[in-house]
Amino acid sequence: MASRDDIKFLSNPNIGSQRKKYCRFKKFGIRHIDYRDPDFLLQFINEQGKILPRRITGNSLKYQKKVAVAVKRARHLAILPYVADLLK
């Protein structure tokens, strides 16, 4: 019987496995989300300028709401665009 180390795979068996999503705010202890920091807020919007959902970013509900409010405030003050073509 061959052990796992002796078996040669045609492709990497770890390709389908994904890392566990986590809330970066809880992990790094970030309590305040500044709406005047567009570089930080760009991490939470896609190329068209839409806010990314929790299932993609991994944020908790509490911080996802704070991110949404911060993005909307930044849009209102023209720090971030409402819609864009290839924003990133």
PyMOL Python script that loads the backbone (N, CA, C, O; Angstrom):
from pymol import cmd

cmd.read_pdbstr("""\
ATOM      1  N   MET A   1       0.837  -1.178   0.000  1.00  0.00           N
ATOM      2  CA  MET A   1       0.000   0.000   0.000  1.00  0.00           C
ATOM      3  C   MET A   1       0.885   1.245   0.000  1.00  0.00           C
ATOM      4  O   MET A   1       1.772   1.382   0.842  1.00  0.00           O
ATOM      5  N   ALA A   2       0.646   2.121  -0.918  1.00  0.00           N
ATOM      6  CA  ALA A   2       1.454   3.340  -1.027  1.00  0.00           C
ATOM      7  C   ALA A   2       0.936   4.395  -0.064  1.00  0.00           C
ATOM      8  O   ALA A   2      -0.271   4.547   0.122  1.00  0.00           O
ATOM      9  N   SER A   3       1.861   5.116   0.542  1.00  0.00           N
ATOM     10  CA  SER A   3       1.457   6.213   1.427  1.00  0.00           C
ATOM     11  C   SER A   3       1.137   7.452   0.583  1.00  0.00           C
ATOM     12  O   SER A   3       1.358   7.465  -0.628  1.00  0.00           O
ATOM     13  N   ARG A   4       0.623   8.471   1.228  1.00  0.00           N
ATOM     14  CA  ARG A   4       0.227   9.694   0.524  1.00  0.00           C
ATOM     15  C   ARG A   4       1.436  10.388  -0.108  1.00  0.00           C
ATOM     16  O   ARG A   4       1.312  11.044  -1.142  1.00  0.00           O
ATOM     17  N   ASP A   5       2.601  10.239   0.520  1.00  0.00           N
ATOM     18  CA  ASP A   5       3.804  10.883  -0.011  1.00  0.00           C
ATOM     19  C   ASP A   5       4.288  10.207  -1.291  1.00  0.00           C
ATOM     20  O   ASP A   5       4.947  10.837  -2.117  1.00  0.00           O
ATOM     21  N   ASP A   6       3.960   8.924  -1.455  1.00  0.00           N
ATOM     22  CA  ASP A   6       4.395   8.195  -2.634  1.00  0.00           C
ATOM     23  C   ASP A   6       3.509   8.443  -3.848  1.00  0.00           C
ATOM     24  O   ASP A   6       3.925   8.198  -4.980  1.00  0.00           O
ATOM     25  N   ILE A   7       2.306   8.921  -3.621  1.00  0.00           N
ATOM     26  CA  ILE A   7       1.357   9.129  -4.717  1.00  0.00           C
ATOM     27  C   ILE A   7       1.690  10.430  -5.434  1.00  0.00           C
ATOM     28  O   ILE A   7       1.873  11.466  -4.796  1.00  0.00           O
ATOM     29  N   LYS A   8       1.766  10.376  -6.744  1.00  0.00           N
ATOM     30  CA  LYS A   8       2.018  11.568  -7.547  1.00  0.00           C
ATOM     31  C   LYS A   8       0.692  12.057  -8.123  1.00  0.00           C
ATOM     32  O   LYS A   8      -0.013  11.308  -8.800  1.00  0.00           O
ATOM     33  N   PHE A   9       0.361  13.300  -7.853  1.00  0.00           N
ATOM     34  CA  PHE A   9      -0.884  13.884  -8.335  1.00  0.00           C
ATOM     35  C   PHE A   9      -0.638  14.623  -9.640  1.00  0.00           C
ATOM     36  O   PHE A   9       0.423  15.212  -9.845  1.00  0.00           O
ATOM     37  N   LEU A  10      -1.632  14.584 -10.521  1.00  0.00           N
ATOM     38  CA  LEU A  10      -1.524  15.352 -11.755  1.00  0.00           C
ATOM     39  C   LEU A  10      -1.699  16.837 -11.503  1.00  0.00           C
ATOM     40  O   LEU A  10      -1.119  17.666 -12.204  1.00  0.00           O
ATOM     41  N   SER A  11      -2.503  17.174 -10.499  1.00  0.00           N
ATOM     42  CA  SER A  11      -2.684  18.566 -10.120  1.00  0.00           C
ATOM     43  C   SER A  11      -2.570  18.674  -8.606  1.00  0.00           C
ATOM     44  O   SER A  11      -2.615  17.667  -7.900  1.00  0.00           O
ATOM     45  N   ASN A  12      -2.426  19.855  -8.127  1.00  0.00           N
ATOM     46  CA  ASN A  12      -2.289  20.094  -6.697  1.00  0.00           C
ATOM     47  C   ASN A  12      -3.611  19.779  -6.001  1.00  0.00           C
ATOM     48  O   ASN A  12      -4.637  20.347  -6.376  1.00  0.00           O
ATOM     49  N   PRO A  13      -3.628  18.889  -4.997  1.00  0.00           N
ATOM     50  CA  PRO A  13      -4.896  18.563  -4.334  1.00  0.00           C
ATOM     51  C   PRO A  13      -5.435  19.684  -3.451  1.00  0.00           C
ATOM     52  O   PRO A  13      -6.578  19.605  -3.000  1.00  0.00           O
ATOM     53  N   ASN A  14      -4.654  20.710  -3.196  1.00  0.00           N
ATOM     54  CA  ASN A  14      -5.095  21.819  -2.341  1.00  0.00           C
ATOM     55  C   ASN A  14      -5.705  22.967  -3.137  1.00  0.00           C
ATOM     56  O   ASN A  14      -5.978  24.023  -2.568  1.00  0.00           O
ATOM     57  N   ILE A  15      -5.925  22.787  -4.435  1.00  0.00           N
ATOM     58  CA  ILE A  15      -6.433  23.873  -5.269  1.00  0.00           C
ATOM     59  C   ILE A  15      -7.858  24.260  -4.873  1.00  0.00           C
ATOM     60  O   ILE A  15      -8.183  25.446  -4.814  1.00  0.00           O
ATOM     61  N   GLY A  16      -8.699  23.279  -4.606  1.00  0.00           N
ATOM     62  CA  GLY A  16     -10.095  23.576  -4.302  1.00  0.00           C
ATOM     63  C   GLY A  16     -10.335  24.114  -2.908  1.00  0.00           C
ATOM     64  O   GLY A  16     -11.393  24.688  -2.652  1.00  0.00           O
ATOM     65  N   SER A  17      -9.387  23.948  -1.997  1.00  0.00           N
ATOM     66  CA  SER A  17      -9.601  24.392  -0.625  1.00  0.00           C
ATOM     67  C   SER A  17      -9.383  25.895  -0.519  1.00  0.00           C
ATOM     68  O   SER A  17      -8.420  26.439  -1.060  1.00  0.00           O
ATOM     69  N   GLN A  18     -10.291  26.553   0.185  1.00  0.00           N
ATOM     70  CA  GLN A  18     -10.200  27.994   0.374  1.00  0.00           C
ATOM     71  C   GLN A  18      -9.856  28.293   1.823  1.00  0.00           C
ATOM     72  O   GLN A  18     -10.151  27.508   2.724  1.00  0.00           O
ATOM     73  N   ARG A  19      -9.228  29.440   2.030  1.00  0.00           N
ATOM     74  CA  ARG A  19      -8.918  29.838   3.391  1.00  0.00           C
ATOM     75  C   ARG A  19     -10.175  30.341   4.087  1.00  0.00           C
ATOM     76  O   ARG A  19     -11.112  30.812   3.443  1.00  0.00           O
ATOM     77  N   LYS A  20     -10.179  30.237   5.394  1.00  0.00           N
ATOM     78  CA  LYS A  20     -11.316  30.686   6.186  1.00  0.00           C
ATOM     79  C   LYS A  20     -11.392  32.199   6.142  1.00  0.00           C
ATOM     80  O   LYS A  20     -10.393  32.887   6.352  1.00  0.00           O
ATOM     81  N   LYS A  21     -12.588  32.716   5.866  1.00  0.00           N
ATOM     82  CA  LYS A  21     -12.774  34.166   5.860  1.00  0.00           C
ATOM     83  C   LYS A  21     -12.812  34.664   7.300  1.00  0.00           C
ATOM     84  O   LYS A  21     -13.242  33.952   8.208  1.00  0.00           O
ATOM     85  N   TYR A  22     -12.357  35.892   7.490  1.00  0.00           N
ATOM     86  CA  TYR A  22     -12.338  36.467   8.830  1.00  0.00           C
ATOM     87  C   TYR A  22     -12.649  37.953   8.727  1.00  0.00           C
ATOM     88  O   TYR A  22     -12.477  38.575   7.679  1.00  0.00           O
ATOM     89  N   CYS A  23     -13.101  38.492   9.824  1.00  0.00           N
ATOM     90  CA  CYS A  23     -13.363  39.932   9.891  1.00  0.00           C
ATOM     91  C   CYS A  23     -12.046  40.631  10.232  1.00  0.00           C
ATOM     92  O   CYS A  23     -11.515  40.462  11.329  1.00  0.00           O
ATOM     93  N   ARG A  24     -11.532  41.400   9.305  1.00  0.00           N
ATOM     94  CA  ARG A  24     -10.237  42.047   9.526  1.00  0.00           C
ATOM     95  C   ARG A  24     -10.310  43.108  10.616  1.00  0.00           C
ATOM     96  O   ARG A  24      -9.293  43.434  11.229  1.00  0.00           O
ATOM     97  N   PHE A  25     -11.499  43.652  10.866  1.00  0.00           N
ATOM     98  CA  PHE A  25     -11.650  44.665  11.906  1.00  0.00           C
ATOM     99  C   PHE A  25     -11.507  44.049  13.292  1.00  0.00           C
ATOM    100  O   PHE A  25     -10.867  44.627  14.171  1.00  0.00           O
ATOM    101  N   LYS A  26     -12.107  42.870  13.485  1.00  0.00           N
ATOM    102  CA  LYS A  26     -11.962  42.185  14.764  1.00  0.00           C
ATOM    103  C   LYS A  26     -10.553  41.646  14.953  1.00  0.00           C
ATOM    104  O   LYS A  26     -10.017  41.681  16.060  1.00  0.00           O
ATOM    105  N   LYS A  27      -9.954  41.151  13.884  1.00  0.00           N
ATOM    106  CA  LYS A  27      -8.625  40.548  13.987  1.00  0.00           C
ATOM    107  C   LYS A  27      -7.562  41.580  14.336  1.00  0.00           C
ATOM    108  O   LYS A  27      -6.698  41.316  15.172  1.00  0.00           O
ATOM    109  N   PHE A  28      -7.614  42.755  13.706  1.00  0.00           N
ATOM    110  CA  PHE A  28      -6.604  43.774  13.936  1.00  0.00           C
ATOM    111  C   PHE A  28      -7.031  44.842  14.941  1.00  0.00           C
ATOM    112  O   PHE A  28      -6.267  45.770  15.210  1.00  0.00           O
ATOM    113  N   GLY A  29      -8.230  44.729  15.497  1.00  0.00           N
ATOM    114  CA  GLY A  29      -8.677  45.660  16.524  1.00  0.00           C
ATOM    115  C   GLY A  29      -9.028  47.039  15.996  1.00  0.00           C
ATOM    116  O   GLY A  29      -8.871  48.027  16.714  1.00  0.00           O
ATOM    117  N   ILE A  30      -9.496  47.132  14.768  1.00  0.00           N
ATOM    118  CA  ILE A  30      -9.884  48.422  14.194  1.00  0.00           C
ATOM    119  C   ILE A  30     -11.303  48.740  14.673  1.00  0.00           C
ATOM    120  O   ILE A  30     -12.228  47.963  14.436  1.00  0.00           O
ATOM    121  N   ARG A  31     -11.471  49.866  15.337  1.00  0.00           N
ATOM    122  CA  ARG A  31     -12.795  50.216  15.866  1.00  0.00           C
ATOM    123  C   ARG A  31     -13.461  51.340  15.084  1.00  0.00           C
ATOM    124  O   ARG A  31     -14.688  51.410  15.012  1.00  0.00           O
ATOM    125  N   HIS A  32     -12.657  52.212  14.502  1.00  0.00           N
ATOM    126  CA  HIS A  32     -13.209  53.358  13.789  1.00  0.00           C
ATOM    127  C   HIS A  32     -12.867  53.251  12.311  1.00  0.00           C
ATOM    128  O   HIS A  32     -11.717  53.009  11.945  1.00  0.00           O
ATOM    129  N   ILE A  33     -13.875  53.434  11.465  1.00  0.00           N
ATOM    130  CA  ILE A  33     -13.670  53.422  10.020  1.00  0.00           C
ATOM    131  C   ILE A  33     -13.777  54.861   9.541  1.00  0.00           C
ATOM    132  O   ILE A  33     -14.837  55.478   9.645  1.00  0.00           O
ATOM    133  N   ASP A  34     -12.691  55.392   9.021  1.00  0.00           N
ATOM    134  CA  ASP A  34     -12.643  56.795   8.621  1.00  0.00           C
ATOM    135  C   ASP A  34     -13.137  56.934   7.178  1.00  0.00           C
ATOM    136  O   ASP A  34     -12.581  56.325   6.264  1.00  0.00           O
ATOM    137  N   TYR A  35     -14.167  57.726   6.984  1.00  0.00           N
ATOM    138  CA  TYR A  35     -14.721  57.930   5.641  1.00  0.00           C
ATOM    139  C   TYR A  35     -13.830  58.830   4.790  1.00  0.00           C
ATOM    140  O   TYR A  35     -14.050  58.936   3.584  1.00  0.00           O
ATOM    141  N   ARG A  36     -12.833  59.480   5.385  1.00  0.00           N
ATOM    142  CA  ARG A  36     -11.944  60.374   4.637  1.00  0.00           C
ATOM    143  C   ARG A  36     -10.712  59.657   4.094  1.00  0.00           C
ATOM    144  O   ARG A  36      -9.830  60.291   3.514  1.00  0.00           O
ATOM    145  N   ASP A  37     -10.647  58.337   4.279  1.00  0.00           N
ATOM    146  CA  ASP A  37      -9.506  57.548   3.806  1.00  0.00           C
ATOM    147  C   ASP A  37      -9.930  56.715   2.593  1.00  0.00           C
ATOM    148  O   ASP A  37     -10.367  55.575   2.752  1.00  0.00           O
ATOM    149  N   PRO A  38      -9.806  57.271   1.385  1.00  0.00           N
ATOM    150  CA  PRO A  38     -10.306  56.555   0.206  1.00  0.00           C
ATOM    151  C   PRO A  38      -9.505  55.300  -0.130  1.00  0.00           C
ATOM    152  O   PRO A  38     -10.064  54.358  -0.692  1.00  0.00           O
ATOM    153  N   ASP A  39      -8.211  55.259   0.199  1.00  0.00           N
ATOM    154  CA  ASP A  39      -7.406  54.077  -0.107  1.00  0.00           C
ATOM    155  C   ASP A  39      -7.885  52.864   0.687  1.00  0.00           C
ATOM    156  O   ASP A  39      -7.897  51.748   0.169  1.00  0.00           O
ATOM    157  N   PHE A  40      -8.276  53.077   1.925  1.00  0.00           N
ATOM    158  CA  PHE A  40      -8.791  51.981   2.746  1.00  0.00           C
ATOM    159  C   PHE A  40     -10.175  51.549   2.267  1.00  0.00           C
ATOM    160  O   PHE A  40     -10.474  50.356   2.233  1.00  0.00           O
ATOM    161  N   LEU A  41     -11.012  52.501   1.903  1.00  0.00           N
ATOM    162  CA  LEU A  41     -12.368  52.173   1.466  1.00  0.00           C
ATOM    163  C   LEU A  41     -12.398  51.508   0.090  1.00  0.00           C
ATOM    164  O   LEU A  41     -13.368  50.824  -0.238  1.00  0.00           O
ATOM    165  N   LEU A  42     -11.364  51.695  -0.709  1.00  0.00           N
ATOM    166  CA  LEU A  42     -11.307  51.048  -2.025  1.00  0.00           C
ATOM    167  C   LEU A  42     -11.232  49.526  -1.915  1.00  0.00           C
ATOM    168  O   LEU A  42     -11.551  48.822  -2.873  1.00  0.00           O
ATOM    169  N   GLN A  43     -10.816  49.017  -0.765  1.00  0.00           N
ATOM    170  CA  GLN A  43     -10.760  47.574  -0.569  1.00  0.00           C
ATOM    171  C   GLN A  43     -12.154  46.959  -0.502  1.00  0.00           C
ATOM    172  O   GLN A  43     -12.308  45.754  -0.696  1.00  0.00           O
ATOM    173  N   PHE A  44     -13.166  47.771  -0.232  1.00  0.00           N
ATOM    174  CA  PHE A  44     -14.514  47.265  -0.012  1.00  0.00           C
ATOM    175  C   PHE A  44     -15.469  47.597  -1.151  1.00  0.00           C
ATOM    176  O   PHE A  44     -16.672  47.362  -1.038  1.00  0.00           O
ATOM    177  N   ILE A  45     -14.948  48.139  -2.243  1.00  0.00           N
ATOM    178  CA  ILE A  45     -15.795  48.385  -3.405  1.00  0.00           C
ATOM    179  C   ILE A  45     -15.155  47.731  -4.627  1.00  0.00           C
ATOM    180  O   ILE A  45     -13.936  47.574  -4.686  1.00  0.00           O
ATOM    181  N   ASN A  46     -15.982  47.351  -5.603  1.00  0.00           N
ATOM    182  CA  ASN A  46     -15.454  46.683  -6.791  1.00  0.00           C
ATOM    183  C   ASN A  46     -15.123  47.697  -7.876  1.00  0.00           C
ATOM    184  O   ASN A  46     -15.126  48.902  -7.624  1.00  0.00           O
ATOM    185  N   GLU A  47     -14.838  47.217  -9.080  1.00  0.00           N
ATOM    186  CA  GLU A  47     -14.387  48.084 -10.168  1.00  0.00           C
ATOM    187  C   GLU A  47     -15.462  49.066 -10.616  1.00  0.00           C
ATOM    188  O   GLU A  47     -15.152  50.157 -11.093  1.00  0.00           O
ATOM    189  N   GLN A  48     -16.729  48.678 -10.461  1.00  0.00           N
ATOM    190  CA  GLN A  48     -17.813  49.569 -10.864  1.00  0.00           C
ATOM    191  C   GLN A  48     -18.180  50.564  -9.768  1.00  0.00           C
ATOM    192  O   GLN A  48     -18.992  51.460  -9.999  1.00  0.00           O
ATOM    193  N   GLY A  49     -17.597  50.422  -8.586  1.00  0.00           N
ATOM    194  CA  GLY A  49     -17.890  51.329  -7.487  1.00  0.00           C
ATOM    195  C   GLY A  49     -18.948  50.809  -6.541  1.00  0.00           C
ATOM    196  O   GLY A  49     -19.384  51.543  -5.655  1.00  0.00           O
ATOM    197  N   LYS A  50     -19.381  49.555  -6.699  1.00  0.00           N
ATOM    198  CA  LYS A  50     -20.393  48.978  -5.818  1.00  0.00           C
ATOM    199  C   LYS A  50     -19.737  48.451  -4.548  1.00  0.00           C
ATOM    200  O   LYS A  50     -18.585  48.016  -4.566  1.00  0.00           O
ATOM    201  N   ILE A  51     -20.484  48.495  -3.442  1.00  0.00           N
ATOM    202  CA  ILE A  51     -19.986  47.981  -2.176  1.00  0.00           C
ATOM    203  C   ILE A  51     -20.023  46.460  -2.215  1.00  0.00           C
ATOM    204  O   ILE A  51     -21.043  45.862  -2.559  1.00  0.00           O
ATOM    205  N   LEU A  52     -18.896  45.837  -1.859  1.00  0.00           N
ATOM    206  CA  LEU A  52     -18.823  44.381  -1.864  1.00  0.00           C
ATOM    207  C   LEU A  52     -19.610  43.794  -0.692  1.00  0.00           C
ATOM    208  O   LEU A  52     -19.594  44.364   0.399  1.00  0.00           O
ATOM    209  N   PRO A  53     -20.295  42.675  -0.891  1.00  0.00           N
ATOM    210  CA  PRO A  53     -21.091  42.081   0.188  1.00  0.00           C
ATOM    211  C   PRO A  53     -20.221  41.367   1.231  1.00  0.00           C
ATOM    212  O   PRO A  53     -19.033  41.123   1.017  1.00  0.00           O
ATOM    213  N   ARG A  54     -20.846  41.044   2.352  1.00  0.00           N
ATOM    214  CA  ARG A  54     -20.154  40.385   3.452  1.00  0.00           C
ATOM    215  C   ARG A  54     -19.617  39.022   3.067  1.00  0.00           C
ATOM    216  O   ARG A  54     -18.551  38.617   3.531  1.00  0.00           O
ATOM    217  N   ARG A  55     -20.338  38.319   2.233  1.00  0.00           N
ATOM    218  CA  ARG A  55     -19.909  36.955   1.891  1.00  0.00           C
ATOM    219  C   ARG A  55     -18.610  36.961   1.094  1.00  0.00           C
ATOM    220  O   ARG A  55     -17.921  35.943   1.033  1.00  0.00           O
ATOM    221  N   ILE A  56     -18.269  38.080   0.487  1.00  0.00           N
ATOM    222  CA  ILE A  56     -17.008  38.195  -0.254  1.00  0.00           C
ATOM    223  C   ILE A  56     -15.904  38.787   0.632  1.00  0.00           C
ATOM    224  O   ILE A  56     -14.781  38.282   0.637  1.00  0.00           O
ATOM    225  N   THR A  57     -16.212  39.844   1.374  1.00  0.00           N
ATOM    226  CA  THR A  57     -15.189  40.495   2.190  1.00  0.00           C
ATOM    227  C   THR A  57     -14.908  39.751   3.481  1.00  0.00           C
ATOM    228  O   THR A  57     -13.786  39.796   3.984  1.00  0.00           O
ATOM    229  N   GLY A  58     -15.908  39.062   4.032  1.00  0.00           N
ATOM    230  CA  GLY A  58     -15.719  38.346   5.289  1.00  0.00           C
ATOM    231  C   GLY A  58     -15.935  39.207   6.517  1.00  0.00           C
ATOM    232  O   GLY A  58     -15.653  38.765   7.631  1.00  0.00           O
ATOM    233  N   ASN A  59     -16.427  40.424   6.346  1.00  0.00           N
ATOM    234  CA  ASN A  59     -16.661  41.303   7.487  1.00  0.00           C
ATOM    235  C   ASN A  59     -17.834  40.811   8.315  1.00  0.00           C
ATOM    236  O   ASN A  59     -18.725  40.127   7.811  1.00  0.00           O
ATOM    237  N   SER A  60     -17.825  41.170   9.597  1.00  0.00           N
ATOM    238  CA  SER A  60     -18.984  40.882  10.438  1.00  0.00           C
ATOM    239  C   SER A  60     -20.073  41.904  10.133  1.00  0.00           C
ATOM    240  O   SER A  60     -19.817  42.931   9.504  1.00  0.00           O
ATOM    241  N   LEU A  61     -21.279  41.614  10.581  1.00  0.00           N
ATOM    242  CA  LEU A  61     -22.421  42.480  10.280  1.00  0.00           C
ATOM    243  C   LEU A  61     -22.208  43.891  10.819  1.00  0.00           C
ATOM    244  O   LEU A  61     -22.500  44.872  10.135  1.00  0.00           O
ATOM    245  N   LYS A  62     -21.706  43.989  12.030  1.00  0.00           N
ATOM    246  CA  LYS A  62     -21.479  45.292  12.665  1.00  0.00           C
ATOM    247  C   LYS A  62     -20.546  46.173  11.832  1.00  0.00           C
ATOM    248  O   LYS A  62     -20.832  47.348  11.602  1.00  0.00           O
ATOM    249  N   TYR A  63     -19.444  45.605  11.390  1.00  0.00           N
ATOM    250  CA  TYR A  63     -18.462  46.394  10.656  1.00  0.00           C
ATOM    251  C   TYR A  63     -18.841  46.569   9.196  1.00  0.00           C
ATOM    252  O   TYR A  63     -18.432  47.546   8.569  1.00  0.00           O
ATOM    253  N   GLN A  64     -19.614  45.647   8.640  1.00  0.00           N
ATOM    254  CA  GLN A  64     -20.078  45.834   7.266  1.00  0.00           C
ATOM    255  C   GLN A  64     -21.016  47.036   7.173  1.00  0.00           C
ATOM    256  O   GLN A  64     -20.983  47.784   6.196  1.00  0.00           O
ATOM    257  N   LYS A  65     -21.850  47.214   8.195  1.00  0.00           N
ATOM    258  CA  LYS A  65     -22.727  48.387   8.222  1.00  0.00           C
ATOM    259  C   LYS A  65     -21.917  49.669   8.343  1.00  0.00           C
ATOM    260  O   LYS A  65     -22.235  50.671   7.701  1.00  0.00           O
ATOM    261  N   LYS A  66     -20.858  49.641   9.176  1.00  0.00           N
ATOM    262  CA  LYS A  66     -20.007  50.821   9.320  1.00  0.00           C
ATOM    263  C   LYS A  66     -19.257  51.130   8.021  1.00  0.00           C
ATOM    264  O   LYS A  66     -19.071  52.296   7.673  1.00  0.00           O
ATOM    265  N   VAL A  67     -18.831  50.098   7.315  1.00  0.00           N
ATOM    266  CA  VAL A  67     -18.154  50.291   6.033  1.00  0.00           C
ATOM    267  C   VAL A  67     -19.120  50.909   5.027  1.00  0.00           C
ATOM    268  O   VAL A  67     -18.753  51.822   4.288  1.00  0.00           O
ATOM    269  N   ALA A  68     -20.359  50.406   5.002  1.00  0.00           N
ATOM    270  CA  ALA A  68     -21.347  50.935   4.059  1.00  0.00           C
ATOM    271  C   ALA A  68     -21.634  52.402   4.327  1.00  0.00           C
ATOM    272  O   ALA A  68     -21.741  53.194   3.391  1.00  0.00           O
ATOM    273  N   VAL A  69     -21.760  52.774   5.593  1.00  0.00           N
ATOM    274  CA  VAL A  69     -22.012  54.171   5.948  1.00  0.00           C
ATOM    275  C   VAL A  69     -20.819  55.040   5.555  1.00  0.00           C
ATOM    276  O   VAL A  69     -20.997  56.146   5.045  1.00  0.00           O
ATOM    277  N   ALA A  70     -19.604  54.543   5.792  1.00  0.00           N
ATOM    278  CA  ALA A  70     -18.397  55.310   5.458  1.00  0.00           C
ATOM    279  C   ALA A  70     -18.268  55.500   3.948  1.00  0.00           C
ATOM    280  O   ALA A  70     -17.886  56.577   3.492  1.00  0.00           O
ATOM    281  N   VAL A  71     -18.585  54.459   3.166  1.00  0.00           N
ATOM    282  CA  VAL A  71     -18.514  54.579   1.709  1.00  0.00           C
ATOM    283  C   VAL A  71     -19.556  55.572   1.213  1.00  0.00           C
ATOM    284  O   VAL A  71     -19.273  56.375   0.324  1.00  0.00           O
ATOM    285  N   LYS A  72     -20.751  55.525   1.776  1.00  0.00           N
ATOM    286  CA  LYS A  72     -21.804  56.449   1.353  1.00  0.00           C
ATOM    287  C   LYS A  72     -21.470  57.895   1.712  1.00  0.00           C
ATOM    288  O   LYS A  72     -21.771  58.811   0.946  1.00  0.00           O
ATOM    289  N   ARG A  73     -20.854  58.101   2.866  1.00  0.00           N
ATOM    290  CA  ARG A  73     -20.428  59.458   3.239  1.00  0.00           C
ATOM    291  C   ARG A  73     -19.324  59.962   2.312  1.00  0.00           C
ATOM    292  O   ARG A  73     -19.319  61.125   1.909  1.00  0.00           O
ATOM    293  N   ALA A  74     -18.397  59.075   1.983  1.00  0.00           N
ATOM    294  CA  ALA A  74     -17.302  59.463   1.082  1.00  0.00           C
ATOM    295  C   ALA A  74     -17.836  59.768  -0.315  1.00  0.00           C
ATOM    296  O   ALA A  74     -17.330  60.670  -0.984  1.00  0.00           O
ATOM    297  N   ARG A  75     -18.836  59.040  -0.757  1.00  0.00           N
ATOM    298  CA  ARG A  75     -19.459  59.328  -2.054  1.00  0.00           C
ATOM    299  C   ARG A  75     -20.151  60.687  -2.019  1.00  0.00           C
ATOM    300  O   ARG A  75     -20.061  61.459  -2.974  1.00  0.00           O
ATOM    301  N   HIS A  76     -20.839  60.974  -0.924  1.00  0.00           N
ATOM    302  CA  HIS A  76     -21.568  62.237  -0.806  1.00  0.00           C
ATOM    303  C   HIS A  76     -20.613  63.435  -0.840  1.00  0.00           C
ATOM    304  O   HIS A  76     -20.958  64.492  -1.369  1.00  0.00           O
ATOM    305  N   LEU A  77     -19.432  63.270  -0.282  1.00  0.00           N
ATOM    306  CA  LEU A  77     -18.441  64.348  -0.262  1.00  0.00           C
ATOM    307  C   LEU A  77     -17.516  64.312  -1.470  1.00  0.00           C
ATOM    308  O   LEU A  77     -16.541  65.062  -1.519  1.00  0.00           O
ATOM    309  N   ALA A  78     -17.801  63.456  -2.443  1.00  0.00           N
ATOM    310  CA  ALA A  78     -17.040  63.328  -3.697  1.00  0.00           C
ATOM    311  C   ALA A  78     -15.616  62.839  -3.460  1.00  0.00           C
ATOM    312  O   ALA A  78     -14.718  63.150  -4.242  1.00  0.00           O
ATOM    313  N   ILE A  79     -15.401  62.083  -2.397  1.00  0.00           N
ATOM    314  CA  ILE A  79     -14.106  61.446  -2.183  1.00  0.00           C
ATOM    315  C   ILE A  79     -14.034  60.155  -2.995  1.00  0.00           C
ATOM    316  O   ILE A  79     -12.987  59.808  -3.540  1.00  0.00           O
ATOM    317  N   LEU A  80     -15.170  59.447  -3.066  1.00  0.00           N
ATOM    318  CA  LEU A  80     -15.302  58.247  -3.893  1.00  0.00           C
ATOM    319  C   LEU A  80     -16.386  58.493  -4.938  1.00  0.00           C
ATOM    320  O   LEU A  80     -17.340  59.223  -4.670  1.00  0.00           O
ATOM    321  N   PRO A  81     -16.257  57.900  -6.116  1.00  0.00           N
ATOM    322  CA  PRO A  81     -17.309  58.073  -7.127  1.00  0.00           C
ATOM    323  C   PRO A  81     -18.502  57.151  -6.851  1.00  0.00           C
ATOM    324  O   PRO A  81     -18.355  56.094  -6.238  1.00  0.00           O
ATOM    325  N   TYR A  82     -19.672  57.567  -7.308  1.00  0.00           N
ATOM    326  CA  TYR A  82     -20.863  56.711  -7.199  1.00  0.00           C
ATOM    327  C   TYR A  82     -20.746  55.543  -8.182  1.00  0.00           C
ATOM    328  O   TYR A  82     -20.957  54.392  -7.801  1.00  0.00           O
ATOM    329  N   VAL A  83     -20.420  55.825  -9.415  1.00  0.00           N
ATOM    330  CA  VAL A  83     -20.196  54.789 -10.437  1.00  0.00           C
ATOM    331  C   VAL A  83     -18.888  55.095 -11.146  1.00  0.00           C
ATOM    332  O   VAL A  83     -18.490  56.254 -11.265  1.00  0.00           O
ATOM    333  N   ALA A  84     -18.225  54.046 -11.617  1.00  0.00           N
ATOM    334  CA  ALA A  84     -16.945  54.246 -12.283  1.00  0.00           C
ATOM    335  C   ALA A  84     -16.706  53.107 -13.271  1.00  0.00           C
ATOM    336  O   ALA A  84     -17.285  52.028 -13.141  1.00  0.00           O
ATOM    337  N   ASP A  85     -15.869  53.351 -14.237  1.00  0.00           N
ATOM    338  CA  ASP A  85     -15.408  52.328 -15.161  1.00  0.00           C
ATOM    339  C   ASP A  85     -13.967  52.004 -14.805  1.00  0.00           C
ATOM    340  O   ASP A  85     -13.091  52.863 -14.895  1.00  0.00           O
ATOM    341  N   LEU A  86     -13.725  50.776 -14.404  1.00  0.00           N
ATOM    342  CA  LEU A  86     -12.389  50.311 -14.037  1.00  0.00           C
ATOM    343  C   LEU A  86     -11.750  51.218 -12.987  1.00  0.00           C
ATOM    344  O   LEU A  86     -10.731  51.864 -13.231  1.00  0.00           O
ATOM    345  N   LEU A  87     -12.375  51.247 -11.822  1.00  0.00           N
ATOM    346  CA  LEU A  87     -11.933  52.097 -10.726  1.00  0.00           C
ATOM    347  C   LEU A  87     -10.564  51.679 -10.191  1.00  0.00           C
ATOM    348  O   LEU A  87      -9.737  52.530  -9.864  1.00  0.00           O
ATOM    349  N   LYS A  88     -10.329  50.383 -10.102  1.00  0.00           N
ATOM    350  CA  LYS A  88      -9.075  49.906  -9.520  1.00  0.00           C
ATOM    351  C   LYS A  88      -8.033  49.671 -10.576  1.00  0.00           C
ATOM    352  O   LYS A  88      -6.915  49.266 -10.260  1.00  0.00           O
TER     353      LYS A  88
END
""", "prot")
cmd.dss("prot")
cmd.show_as("cartoon", "prot")
cmd.util.cbc("prot")
cmd.orient("prot")
